[in-house]
Amino acid sequence: MVKVKLFGLFRLDTGLKEINAEASSVKELYPIILSEAKKAKPNTIITAADIDGCVVMINGKQGRKSSKLKDGDEVYLMSPVCGG
């Protein structure tokens, strides 16, 4: 089981802060996150492309979509932001 902490657009749109999931790679988390987002808010604006474009941190270090996960890992997903 890995703990996924959500920030930015994910948290603002759905209210979700954290998800626990069974996954062996970051990529395997994407459909789980999208499903949980739709459960929390059926008309969510979150899409698979939003998840794919996010910054990934695994146990405090930068990760990738292809990064492998093990039981007990903490994954942070942060949507990119811009502003001025």
PDB file with one MODEL, atoms N, CA, C and O in Angstrom:
MODEL        1
ATOM      1  N   MET A   1       0.856  -1.175   0.000  1.00  0.00           N
ATOM      2  CA  MET A   1       0.000   0.000   0.000  1.00  0.00           C
ATOM      3  C   MET A   1       0.901   1.237   0.000  1.00  0.00           C
ATOM      4  O   MET A   1       1.851   1.321   0.779  1.00  0.00           O
ATOM      5  N   VAL A   2       0.600   2.186  -0.871  1.00  0.00           N
ATOM      6  CA  VAL A   2       1.307   3.463  -0.905  1.00  0.00           C
ATOM      7  C   VAL A   2       0.332   4.573  -0.535  1.00  0.00           C
ATOM      8  O   VAL A   2      -0.875   4.468  -0.751  1.00  0.00           O
ATOM      9  N   LYS A   3       0.882   5.620   0.019  1.00  0.00           N
ATOM     10  CA  LYS A   3       0.085   6.786   0.396  1.00  0.00           C
ATOM     11  C   LYS A   3       0.335   7.858  -0.651  1.00  0.00           C
ATOM     12  O   LYS A   3       1.483   8.209  -0.924  1.00  0.00           O
ATOM     13  N   VAL A   4      -0.736   8.378  -1.237  1.00  0.00           N
ATOM     14  CA  VAL A   4      -0.645   9.420  -2.255  1.00  0.00           C
ATOM     15  C   VAL A   4      -1.219  10.696  -1.664  1.00  0.00           C
ATOM     16  O   VAL A   4      -2.386  10.740  -1.275  1.00  0.00           O
ATOM     17  N   LYS A   5      -0.398  11.732  -1.599  1.00  0.00           N
ATOM     18  CA  LYS A   5      -0.853  13.023  -1.101  1.00  0.00           C
ATOM     19  C   LYS A   5      -1.047  13.948  -2.297  1.00  0.00           C
ATOM     20  O   LYS A   5      -0.176  14.055  -3.160  1.00  0.00           O
ATOM     21  N   LEU A   6      -2.194  14.612  -2.337  1.00  0.00           N
ATOM     22  CA  LEU A   6      -2.576  15.433  -3.479  1.00  0.00           C
ATOM     23  C   LEU A   6      -2.524  16.916  -3.121  1.00  0.00           C
ATOM     24  O   LEU A   6      -2.925  17.321  -2.030  1.00  0.00           O
ATOM     25  N   PHE A   7      -2.025  17.715  -4.059  1.00  0.00           N
ATOM     26  CA  PHE A   7      -1.885  19.149  -3.858  1.00  0.00           C
ATOM     27  C   PHE A   7      -2.385  19.902  -5.087  1.00  0.00           C
ATOM     28  O   PHE A   7      -2.659  19.299  -6.124  1.00  0.00           O
ATOM     29  N   GLY A   8      -2.499  21.203  -4.964  1.00  0.00           N
ATOM     30  CA  GLY A   8      -2.858  22.055  -6.093  1.00  0.00           C
ATOM     31  C   GLY A   8      -4.262  21.802  -6.594  1.00  0.00           C
ATOM     32  O   GLY A   8      -5.205  21.673  -5.814  1.00  0.00           O
ATOM     33  N   LEU A   9      -4.385  21.735  -7.904  1.00  0.00           N
ATOM     34  CA  LEU A   9      -5.672  21.566  -8.567  1.00  0.00           C
ATOM     35  C   LEU A   9      -6.434  20.342  -8.051  1.00  0.00           C
ATOM     36  O   LEU A   9      -7.653  20.387  -7.888  1.00  0.00           O
ATOM     37  N   PHE A  10      -5.713  19.259  -7.796  1.00  0.00           N
ATOM     38  CA  PHE A  10      -6.369  18.034  -7.326  1.00  0.00           C
ATOM     39  C   PHE A  10      -7.131  18.291  -6.026  1.00  0.00           C
ATOM     40  O   PHE A  10      -8.300  17.929  -5.892  1.00  0.00           O
ATOM     41  N   ARG A  11      -6.455  18.914  -5.089  1.00  0.00           N
ATOM     42  CA  ARG A  11      -7.074  19.170  -3.786  1.00  0.00           C
ATOM     43  C   ARG A  11      -8.156  20.234  -3.893  1.00  0.00           C
ATOM     44  O   ARG A  11      -9.229  20.093  -3.307  1.00  0.00           O
ATOM     45  N   LEU A  12      -7.878  21.293  -4.634  1.00  0.00           N
ATOM     46  CA  LEU A  12      -8.853  22.382  -4.755  1.00  0.00           C
ATOM     47  C   LEU A  12     -10.143  21.925  -5.418  1.00  0.00           C
ATOM     48  O   LEU A  12     -11.231  22.297  -4.978  1.00  0.00           O
ATOM     49  N   ASP A  13     -10.034  21.122  -6.469  1.00  0.00           N
ATOM     50  CA  ASP A  13     -11.226  20.717  -7.204  1.00  0.00           C
ATOM     51  C   ASP A  13     -12.013  19.622  -6.499  1.00  0.00           C
ATOM     52  O   ASP A  13     -13.243  19.669  -6.472  1.00  0.00           O
ATOM     53  N   THR A  14     -11.330  18.639  -5.928  1.00  0.00           N
ATOM     54  CA  THR A  14     -12.035  17.474  -5.377  1.00  0.00           C
ATOM     55  C   THR A  14     -12.134  17.464  -3.860  1.00  0.00           C
ATOM     56  O   THR A  14     -12.987  16.774  -3.301  1.00  0.00           O
ATOM     57  N   GLY A  15     -11.275  18.220  -3.188  1.00  0.00           N
ATOM     58  CA  GLY A  15     -11.244  18.181  -1.733  1.00  0.00           C
ATOM     59  C   GLY A  15     -10.428  17.013  -1.188  1.00  0.00           C
ATOM     60  O   GLY A  15     -10.259  16.883   0.024  1.00  0.00           O
ATOM     61  N   LEU A  16      -9.925  16.170  -2.075  1.00  0.00           N
ATOM     62  CA  LEU A  16      -9.125  15.022  -1.635  1.00  0.00           C
ATOM     63  C   LEU A  16      -7.742  15.479  -1.205  1.00  0.00           C
ATOM     64  O   LEU A  16      -7.088  16.252  -1.905  1.00  0.00           O
ATOM     65  N   LYS A  17      -7.303  15.000  -0.060  1.00  0.00           N
ATOM     66  CA  LYS A  17      -5.962  15.318   0.424  1.00  0.00           C
ATOM     67  C   LYS A  17      -5.041  14.114   0.303  1.00  0.00           C
ATOM     68  O   LYS A  17      -3.838  14.256   0.082  1.00  0.00           O
ATOM     69  N   GLU A  18      -5.617  12.931   0.450  1.00  0.00           N
ATOM     70  CA  GLU A  18      -4.789  11.731   0.514  1.00  0.00           C
ATOM     71  C   GLU A  18      -5.579  10.518   0.023  1.00  0.00           C
ATOM     72  O   GLU A  18      -6.785  10.409   0.241  1.00  0.00           O
ATOM     73  N   ILE A  19      -4.866   9.616  -0.644  1.00  0.00           N
ATOM     74  CA  ILE A  19      -5.447   8.360  -1.122  1.00  0.00           C
ATOM     75  C   ILE A  19      -4.461   7.247  -0.771  1.00  0.00           C
ATOM     76  O   ILE A  19      -3.252   7.415  -0.933  1.00  0.00           O
ATOM     77  N   ASN A  20      -4.960   6.136  -0.302  1.00  0.00           N
ATOM     78  CA  ASN A  20      -4.138   4.944  -0.118  1.00  0.00           C
ATOM     79  C   ASN A  20      -4.454   3.997  -1.262  1.00  0.00           C
ATOM     80  O   ASN A  20      -5.620   3.769  -1.583  1.00  0.00           O
ATOM     81  N   ALA A  21      -3.414   3.446  -1.879  1.00  0.00           N
ATOM     82  CA  ALA A  21      -3.636   2.611  -3.066  1.00  0.00           C
ATOM     83  C   ALA A  21      -2.586   1.508  -3.168  1.00  0.00           C
ATOM     84  O   ALA A  21      -1.483   1.620  -2.633  1.00  0.00           O
ATOM     85  N   GLU A  22      -2.954   0.464  -3.854  1.00  0.00           N
ATOM     86  CA  GLU A  22      -2.035  -0.616  -4.200  1.00  0.00           C
ATOM     87  C   GLU A  22      -1.551  -0.358  -5.615  1.00  0.00           C
ATOM     88  O   GLU A  22      -2.341  -0.368  -6.558  1.00  0.00           O
ATOM     89  N   ALA A  23      -0.248  -0.126  -5.764  1.00  0.00           N
ATOM     90  CA  ALA A  23       0.325   0.112  -7.090  1.00  0.00           C
ATOM     91  C   ALA A  23       1.817  -0.185  -7.038  1.00  0.00           C
ATOM     92  O   ALA A  23       2.472   0.035  -6.018  1.00  0.00           O
ATOM     93  N   SER A  24       2.344  -0.683  -8.145  1.00  0.00           N
ATOM     94  CA  SER A  24       3.778  -0.990  -8.196  1.00  0.00           C
ATOM     95  C   SER A  24       4.557   0.057  -8.990  1.00  0.00           C
ATOM     96  O   SER A  24       5.784  -0.007  -9.062  1.00  0.00           O
ATOM     97  N   SER A  25       3.850   1.023  -9.586  1.00  0.00           N
ATOM     98  CA  SER A  25       4.518   2.126 -10.286  1.00  0.00           C
ATOM     99  C   SER A  25       3.629   3.366 -10.199  1.00  0.00           C
ATOM    100  O   SER A  25       2.432   3.271  -9.927  1.00  0.00           O
ATOM    101  N   VAL A  26       4.230   4.515 -10.434  1.00  0.00           N
ATOM    102  CA  VAL A  26       3.470   5.761 -10.407  1.00  0.00           C
ATOM    103  C   VAL A  26       2.383   5.721 -11.471  1.00  0.00           C
ATOM    104  O   VAL A  26       1.258   6.155 -11.227  1.00  0.00           O
ATOM    105  N   LYS A  27       2.709   5.208 -12.638  1.00  0.00           N
ATOM    106  CA  LYS A  27       1.733   5.149 -13.740  1.00  0.00           C
ATOM    107  C   LYS A  27       0.475   4.372 -13.336  1.00  0.00           C
ATOM    108  O   LYS A  27      -0.629   4.721 -13.753  1.00  0.00           O
ATOM    109  N   GLU A  28       0.641   3.323 -12.527  1.00  0.00           N
ATOM    110  CA  GLU A  28      -0.518   2.536 -12.075  1.00  0.00           C
ATOM    111  C   GLU A  28      -1.433   3.342 -11.153  1.00  0.00           C
ATOM    112  O   GLU A  28      -2.601   2.996 -10.983  1.00  0.00           O
ATOM    113  N   LEU A  29      -0.914   4.404 -10.566  1.00  0.00           N
ATOM    114  CA  LEU A  29      -1.723   5.238  -9.678  1.00  0.00           C
ATOM    115  C   LEU A  29      -2.711   6.117 -10.443  1.00  0.00           C
ATOM    116  O   LEU A  29      -3.767   6.462  -9.913  1.00  0.00           O
ATOM    117  N   TYR A  30      -2.384   6.480 -11.673  1.00  0.00           N
ATOM    118  CA  TYR A  30      -3.183   7.458 -12.412  1.00  0.00           C
ATOM    119  C   TYR A  30      -4.658   7.085 -12.536  1.00  0.00           C
ATOM    120  O   TYR A  30      -5.508   7.917 -12.218  1.00  0.00           O
ATOM    121  N   PRO A  31      -5.005   5.876 -12.984  1.00  0.00           N
ATOM    122  CA  PRO A  31      -6.440   5.564 -13.062  1.00  0.00           C
ATOM    123  C   PRO A  31      -7.108   5.496 -11.688  1.00  0.00           C
ATOM    124  O   PRO A  31      -8.297   5.786 -11.557  1.00  0.00           O
ATOM    125  N   ILE A  32      -6.347   5.115 -10.673  1.00  0.00           N
ATOM    126  CA  ILE A  32      -6.895   5.064  -9.314  1.00  0.00           C
ATOM    127  C   ILE A  32      -7.222   6.477  -8.845  1.00  0.00           C
ATOM    128  O   ILE A  32      -8.289   6.716  -8.281  1.00  0.00           O
ATOM    129  N   ILE A  33      -6.312   7.405  -9.077  1.00  0.00           N
ATOM    130  CA  ILE A  33      -6.525   8.791  -8.678  1.00  0.00           C
ATOM    131  C   ILE A  33      -7.718   9.391  -9.417  1.00  0.00           C
ATOM    132  O   ILE A  33      -8.549  10.072  -8.816  1.00  0.00           O
ATOM    133  N   LEU A  34      -7.797   9.138 -10.709  1.00  0.00           N
ATOM    134  CA  LEU A  34      -8.920   9.664 -11.494  1.00  0.00           C
ATOM    135  C   LEU A  34     -10.245   9.097 -10.995  1.00  0.00           C
ATOM    136  O   LEU A  34     -11.234   9.823 -10.891  1.00  0.00           O
ATOM    137  N   SER A  35     -10.268   7.812 -10.688  1.00  0.00           N
ATOM    138  CA  SER A  35     -11.474   7.177 -10.168  1.00  0.00           C
ATOM    139  C   SER A  35     -11.880   7.783  -8.824  1.00  0.00           C
ATOM    140  O   SER A  35     -13.056   8.071  -8.602  1.00  0.00           O
ATOM    141  N   GLU A  36     -10.916   7.975  -7.933  1.00  0.00           N
ATOM    142  CA  GLU A  36     -11.201   8.569  -6.621  1.00  0.00           C
ATOM    143  C   GLU A  36     -11.669  10.011  -6.761  1.00  0.00           C
ATOM    144  O   GLU A  36     -12.551  10.456  -6.027  1.00  0.00           O
ATOM    145  N   ALA A  37     -11.079  10.741  -7.701  1.00  0.00           N
ATOM    146  CA  ALA A  37     -11.496  12.129  -7.941  1.00  0.00           C
ATOM    147  C   ALA A  37     -12.949  12.169  -8.396  1.00  0.00           C
ATOM    148  O   ALA A  37     -13.715  13.024  -7.952  1.00  0.00           O
ATOM    149  N   LYS A  38     -13.329  11.258  -9.270  1.00  0.00           N
ATOM    150  CA  LYS A  38     -14.712  11.222  -9.767  1.00  0.00           C
ATOM    151  C   LYS A  38     -15.688  10.771  -8.687  1.00  0.00           C
ATOM    152  O   LYS A  38     -16.848  11.183  -8.689  1.00  0.00           O
ATOM    153  N   LYS A  39     -15.228   9.924  -7.760  1.00  0.00           N
ATOM    154  CA  LYS A  39     -16.085   9.536  -6.634  1.00  0.00           C
ATOM    155  C   LYS A  39     -16.309  10.731  -5.706  1.00  0.00           C
ATOM    156  O   LYS A  39     -17.422  10.967  -5.237  1.00  0.00           O
ATOM    157  N   ALA A  40     -15.238  11.474  -5.452  1.00  0.00           N
ATOM    158  CA  ALA A  40     -15.333  12.616  -4.545  1.00  0.00           C
ATOM    159  C   ALA A  40     -16.148  13.753  -5.154  1.00  0.00           C
ATOM    160  O   ALA A  40     -16.904  14.435  -4.463  1.00  0.00           O
ATOM    161  N   LYS A  41     -15.979  13.942  -6.463  1.00  0.00           N
ATOM    162  CA  LYS A  41     -16.704  15.012  -7.153  1.00  0.00           C
ATOM    163  C   LYS A  41     -17.019  14.534  -8.572  1.00  0.00           C
ATOM    164  O   LYS A  41     -16.171  14.640  -9.458  1.00  0.00           O
ATOM    165  N   PRO A  42     -18.217  14.014  -8.793  1.00  0.00           N
ATOM    166  CA  PRO A  42     -18.567  13.427 -10.090  1.00  0.00           C
ATOM    167  C   PRO A  42     -18.340  14.348 -11.289  1.00  0.00           C
ATOM    168  O   PRO A  42     -18.045  13.861 -12.381  1.00  0.00           O
ATOM    169  N   ASN A  43     -18.470  15.652 -11.115  1.00  0.00           N
ATOM    170  CA  ASN A  43     -18.268  16.575 -12.240  1.00  0.00           C
ATOM    171  C   ASN A  43     -16.888  17.241 -12.170  1.00  0.00           C
ATOM    172  O   ASN A  43     -16.727  18.386 -12.593  1.00  0.00           O
ATOM    173  N   THR A  44     -15.903  16.527 -11.639  1.00  0.00           N
ATOM    174  CA  THR A  44     -14.550  17.072 -11.499  1.00  0.00           C
ATOM    175  C   THR A  44     -13.980  17.516 -12.841  1.00  0.00           C
ATOM    176  O   THR A  44     -14.304  16.960 -13.890  1.00  0.00           O
ATOM    177  N   ILE A  45     -13.132  18.523 -12.781  1.00  0.00           N
ATOM    178  CA  ILE A  45     -12.454  18.980 -13.992  1.00  0.00           C
ATOM    179  C   ILE A  45     -11.135  18.240 -14.208  1.00  0.00           C
ATOM    180  O   ILE A  45     -10.481  18.430 -15.234  1.00  0.00           O
ATOM    181  N   ILE A  46     -10.743  17.406 -13.261  1.00  0.00           N
ATOM    182  CA  ILE A  46      -9.484  16.647 -13.341  1.00  0.00           C
ATOM    183  C   ILE A  46      -9.574  15.629 -14.481  1.00  0.00           C
ATOM    184  O   ILE A  46     -10.563  14.907 -14.609  1.00  0.00           O
ATOM    185  N   THR A  47      -8.528  15.587 -15.301  1.00  0.00           N
ATOM    186  CA  THR A  47      -8.458  14.623 -16.401  1.00  0.00           C
ATOM    187  C   THR A  47      -7.173  13.804 -16.281  1.00  0.00           C
ATOM    188  O   THR A  47      -6.298  14.120 -15.475  1.00  0.00           O
ATOM    189  N   ALA A  48      -7.074  12.765 -17.081  1.00  0.00           N
ATOM    190  CA  ALA A  48      -5.857  11.954 -17.116  1.00  0.00           C
ATOM    191  C   ALA A  48      -4.659  12.806 -17.528  1.00  0.00           C
ATOM    192  O   ALA A  48      -3.551  12.597 -17.033  1.00  0.00           O
ATOM    193  N   ALA A  49      -4.872  13.757 -18.423  1.00  0.00           N
ATOM    194  CA  ALA A  49      -3.784  14.642 -18.862  1.00  0.00           C
ATOM    195  C   ALA A  49      -3.288  15.510 -17.711  1.00  0.00           C
ATOM    196  O   ALA A  49      -2.092  15.787 -17.622  1.00  0.00           O
ATOM    197  N   ASP A  50      -4.181  15.941 -16.835  1.00  0.00           N
ATOM    198  CA  ASP A  50      -3.779  16.720 -15.662  1.00  0.00           C
ATOM    199  C   ASP A  50      -2.869  15.896 -14.756  1.00  0.00           C
ATOM    200  O   ASP A  50      -1.854  16.388 -14.263  1.00  0.00           O
ATOM    201  N   ILE A  51      -3.239  14.663 -14.549  1.00  0.00           N
ATOM    202  CA  ILE A  51      -2.446  13.784 -13.696  1.00  0.00           C
ATOM    203  C   ILE A  51      -1.095  13.516 -14.342  1.00  0.00           C
ATOM    204  O   ILE A  51      -0.065  13.526 -13.667  1.00  0.00           O
ATOM    205  N   ASP A  52      -1.098  13.278 -15.641  1.00  0.00           N
ATOM    206  CA  ASP A  52       0.139  12.991 -16.362  1.00  0.00           C
ATOM    207  C   ASP A  52       1.096  14.184 -16.342  1.00  0.00           C
ATOM    208  O   ASP A  52       2.311  13.994 -16.407  1.00  0.00           O
ATOM    209  N   GLY A  53       0.578  15.393 -16.254  1.00  0.00           N
ATOM    210  CA  GLY A  53       1.415  16.587 -16.280  1.00  0.00           C
ATOM    211  C   GLY A  53       1.885  17.061 -14.917  1.00  0.00           C
ATOM    212  O   GLY A  53       2.520  18.110 -14.817  1.00  0.00           O
ATOM    213  N   CYS A  54       1.588  16.312 -13.868  1.00  0.00           N
ATOM    214  CA  CYS A  54       1.930  16.772 -12.535  1.00  0.00           C
ATOM    215  C   CYS A  54       3.379  16.472 -12.155  1.00  0.00           C
ATOM    216  O   CYS A  54       4.047  15.645 -12.777  1.00  0.00           O
ATOM    217  N   VAL A  55       3.841  17.163 -11.124  1.00  0.00           N
ATOM    218  CA  VAL A  55       5.154  16.922 -10.542  1.00  0.00           C
ATOM    219  C   VAL A  55       4.997  15.765  -9.557  1.00  0.00           C
ATOM    220  O   VAL A  55       4.064  15.750  -8.754  1.00  0.00           O
ATOM    221  N   VAL A  56       5.912  14.797  -9.623  1.00  0.00           N
ATOM    222  CA  VAL A  56       5.850  13.608  -8.774  1.00  0.00           C
ATOM    223  C   VAL A  56       7.038  13.587  -7.824  1.00  0.00           C
ATOM    224  O   VAL A  56       8.185  13.738  -8.244  1.00  0.00           O
ATOM    225  N   MET A  57       6.756  13.402  -6.559  1.00  0.00           N
ATOM    226  CA  MET A  57       7.800  13.214  -5.551  1.00  0.00           C
ATOM    227  C   MET A  57       7.518  11.887  -4.854  1.00  0.00           C
ATOM    228  O   MET A  57       6.376  11.588  -4.505  1.00  0.00           O
ATOM    229  N   ILE A  58       8.563  11.102  -4.657  1.00  0.00           N
ATOM    230  CA  ILE A  58       8.434   9.819  -3.966  1.00  0.00           C
ATOM    231  C   ILE A  58       9.388   9.843  -2.781  1.00  0.00           C
ATOM    232  O   ILE A  58      10.605   9.925  -2.952  1.00  0.00           O
ATOM    233  N   ASN A  59       8.830   9.770  -1.590  1.00  0.00           N
ATOM    234  CA  ASN A  59       9.626   9.815  -0.361  1.00  0.00           C
ATOM    235  C   ASN A  59      10.583  11.002  -0.356  1.00  0.00           C
ATOM    236  O   ASN A  59      11.731  10.878   0.070  1.00  0.00           O
ATOM    237  N   GLY A  60      10.107  12.156  -0.832  1.00  0.00           N
ATOM    238  CA  GLY A  60      10.889  13.374  -0.802  1.00  0.00           C
ATOM    239  C   GLY A  60      11.857  13.578  -1.953  1.00  0.00           C
ATOM    240  O   GLY A  60      12.585  14.571  -1.980  1.00  0.00           O
ATOM    241  N   LYS A  61      11.876  12.648  -2.908  1.00  0.00           N
ATOM    242  CA  LYS A  61      12.770  12.778  -4.068  1.00  0.00           C
ATOM    243  C   LYS A  61      11.941  12.803  -5.336  1.00  0.00           C
ATOM    244  O   LYS A  61      10.879  12.185  -5.413  1.00  0.00           O
ATOM    245  N   GLN A  62      12.439  13.529  -6.337  1.00  0.00           N
ATOM    246  CA  GLN A  62      11.690  13.626  -7.584  1.00  0.00           C
ATOM    247  C   GLN A  62      11.545  12.257  -8.229  1.00  0.00           C
ATOM    248  O   GLN A  62      12.491  11.472  -8.285  1.00  0.00           O
ATOM    249  N   GLY A  63      10.328  11.987  -8.718  1.00  0.00           N
ATOM    250  CA  GLY A  63      10.039  10.727  -9.387  1.00  0.00           C
ATOM    251  C   GLY A  63       9.518  10.963 -10.789  1.00  0.00           C
ATOM    252  O   GLY A  63       9.398  12.098 -11.250  1.00  0.00           O
ATOM    253  N   ARG A  64       9.213   9.867 -11.451  1.00  0.00           N
ATOM    254  CA  ARG A  64       8.665   9.906 -12.814  1.00  0.00           C
ATOM    255  C   ARG A  64       7.475   8.968 -12.893  1.00  0.00           C
ATOM    256  O   ARG A  64       7.192   8.197 -11.976  1.00  0.00           O
ATOM    257  N   LYS A  65       6.788   9.065 -14.028  1.00  0.00           N
ATOM    258  CA  LYS A  65       5.657   8.182 -14.276  1.00  0.00           C
ATOM    259  C   LYS A  65       6.102   6.720 -14.240  1.00  0.00           C
ATOM    260  O   LYS A  65       5.342   5.848 -13.818  1.00  0.00           O
ATOM    261  N   SER A  66       7.319   6.456 -14.677  1.00  0.00           N
ATOM    262  CA  SER A  66       7.819   5.078 -14.743  1.00  0.00           C
ATOM    263  C   SER A  66       8.443   4.604 -13.430  1.00  0.00           C
ATOM    264  O   SER A  66       8.860   3.450 -13.335  1.00  0.00           O
ATOM    265  N   SER A  67       8.516   5.466 -12.420  1.00  0.00           N
ATOM    266  CA  SER A  67       9.148   5.089 -11.150  1.00  0.00           C
ATOM    267  C   SER A  67       8.401   3.936 -10.488  1.00  0.00           C
ATOM    268  O   SER A  67       7.171   3.911 -10.451  1.00  0.00           O
ATOM    269  N   LYS A  68       9.162   2.996  -9.975  1.00  0.00           N
ATOM    270  CA  LYS A  68       8.598   1.848  -9.259  1.00  0.00           C
ATOM    271  C   LYS A  68       8.276   2.255  -7.826  1.00  0.00           C
ATOM    272  O   LYS A  68       8.937   3.117  -7.248  1.00  0.00           O
ATOM    273  N   LEU A  69       7.262   1.628  -7.271  1.00  0.00           N
ATOM    274  CA  LEU A  69       6.841   1.890  -5.906  1.00  0.00           C
ATOM    275  C   LEU A  69       6.904   0.616  -5.084  1.00  0.00           C
ATOM    276  O   LEU A  69       6.773  -0.492  -5.603  1.00  0.00           O
ATOM    277  N   LYS A  70       7.110   0.806  -3.778  1.00  0.00           N
ATOM    278  CA  LYS A  70       7.079  -0.339  -2.873  1.00  0.00           C
ATOM    279  C   LYS A  70       6.172  -0.005  -1.694  1.00  0.00           C
ATOM    280  O   LYS A  70       5.856   1.160  -1.451  1.00  0.00           O
ATOM    281  N   ASP A  71       5.770  -1.007  -0.990  1.00  0.00           N
ATOM    282  CA  ASP A  71       4.875  -0.856   0.144  1.00  0.00           C
ATOM    283  C   ASP A  71       5.438   0.179   1.118  1.00  0.00           C
ATOM    284  O   ASP A  71       6.606   0.115   1.500  1.00  0.00           O
ATOM    285  N   GLY A  72       4.600   1.126   1.512  1.00  0.00           N
ATOM    286  CA  GLY A  72       4.995   2.147   2.466  1.00  0.00           C
ATOM    287  C   GLY A  72       5.492   3.444   1.858  1.00  0.00           C
ATOM    288  O   GLY A  72       5.722   4.412   2.584  1.00  0.00           O
ATOM    289  N   ASP A  73       5.664   3.490   0.542  1.00  0.00           N
ATOM    290  CA  ASP A  73       6.114   4.720  -0.109  1.00  0.00           C
ATOM    291  C   ASP A  73       5.078   5.828   0.043  1.00  0.00           C
ATOM    292  O   ASP A  73       3.877   5.566   0.115  1.00  0.00           O
ATOM    293  N   GLU A  74       5.559   7.067   0.090  1.00  0.00           N
ATOM    294  CA  GLU A  74       4.694   8.244   0.056  1.00  0.00           C
ATOM    295  C   GLU A  74       4.926   8.966  -1.255  1.00  0.00           C
ATOM    296  O   GLU A  74       6.051   9.345  -1.581  1.00  0.00           O
ATOM    297  N   VAL A  75       3.849   9.152  -2.005  1.00  0.00           N
ATOM    298  CA  VAL A  75       3.915   9.812  -3.300  1.00  0.00           C
ATOM    299  C   VAL A  75       3.167  11.137  -3.186  1.00  0.00           C
ATOM    300  O   VAL A  75       2.024  11.179  -2.730  1.00  0.00           O
ATOM    301  N   TYR A  76       3.821  12.208  -3.601  1.00  0.00           N
ATOM    302  CA  TYR A  76       3.194  13.527  -3.639  1.00  0.00           C
ATOM    303  C   TYR A  76       2.954  13.877  -5.095  1.00  0.00           C
ATOM    304  O   TYR A  76       3.864  13.794  -5.920  1.00  0.00           O
ATOM    305  N   LEU A  77       1.730  14.267  -5.410  1.00  0.00           N
ATOM    306  CA  LEU A  77       1.392  14.722  -6.754  1.00  0.00           C
ATOM    307  C   LEU A  77       0.978  16.183  -6.685  1.00  0.00           C
ATOM    308  O   LEU A  77       0.034  16.546  -5.983  1.00  0.00           O
ATOM    309  N   MET A  78       1.701  17.010  -7.424  1.00  0.00           N
ATOM    310  CA  MET A  78       1.438  18.437  -7.416  1.00  0.00           C
ATOM    311  C   MET A  78       1.180  18.912  -8.834  1.00  0.00           C
ATOM    312  O   MET A  78       2.012  18.735  -9.724  1.00  0.00           O
ATOM    313  N   SER A  79       0.029  19.511  -9.031  1.00  0.00           N
ATOM    314  CA  SER A  79      -0.261  20.038 -10.360  1.00  0.00           C
ATOM    315  C   SER A  79       0.644  21.245 -10.606  1.00  0.00           C
ATOM    316  O   SER A  79       0.907  22.031  -9.697  1.00  0.00           O
ATOM    317  N   PRO A  80       1.116  21.380 -11.847  1.00  0.00           N
ATOM    318  CA  PRO A  80       1.959  22.541 -12.148  1.00  0.00           C
ATOM    319  C   PRO A  80       1.149  23.826 -11.987  1.00  0.00           C
ATOM    320  O   PRO A  80      -0.056  23.853 -12.238  1.00  0.00           O
ATOM    321  N   VAL A  81       1.818  24.863 -11.576  1.00  0.00           N
ATOM    322  CA  VAL A  81       1.138  26.143 -11.398  1.00  0.00           C
ATOM    323  C   VAL A  81       1.856  27.215 -12.195  1.00  0.00           C
ATOM    324  O   VAL A  81       3.049  27.116 -12.479  1.00  0.00           O
ATOM    325  N   CYS A  82       1.110  28.222 -12.542  1.00  0.00           N
ATOM    326  CA  CYS A  82       1.710  29.380 -13.181  1.00  0.00           C
ATOM    327  C   CYS A  82       0.935  30.587 -12.701  1.00  0.00           C
ATOM    328  O   CYS A  82      -0.193  30.477 -12.221  1.00  0.00           O
ATOM    329  N   GLY A  83       1.527  31.675 -12.831  1.00  0.00           N
ATOM    330  CA  GLY A  83       0.862  32.882 -12.375  1.00  0.00           C
ATOM    331  C   GLY A  83       1.740  34.082 -12.605  1.00  0.00           C
ATOM    332  O   GLY A  83       2.781  34.005 -13.257  1.00  0.00           O
ATOM    333  N   GLY A  84       1.321  35.137 -12.085  1.00  0.00           N
ATOM    334  CA  GLY A  84       2.123  36.333 -12.289  1.00  0.00           C
ATOM    335  C   GLY A  84       1.688  37.441 -11.401  1.00  0.00           C
ATOM    336  O   GLY A  84       2.262  38.529 -11.445  1.00  0.00           O
TER     337      GLY A  84
ENDMDL
END
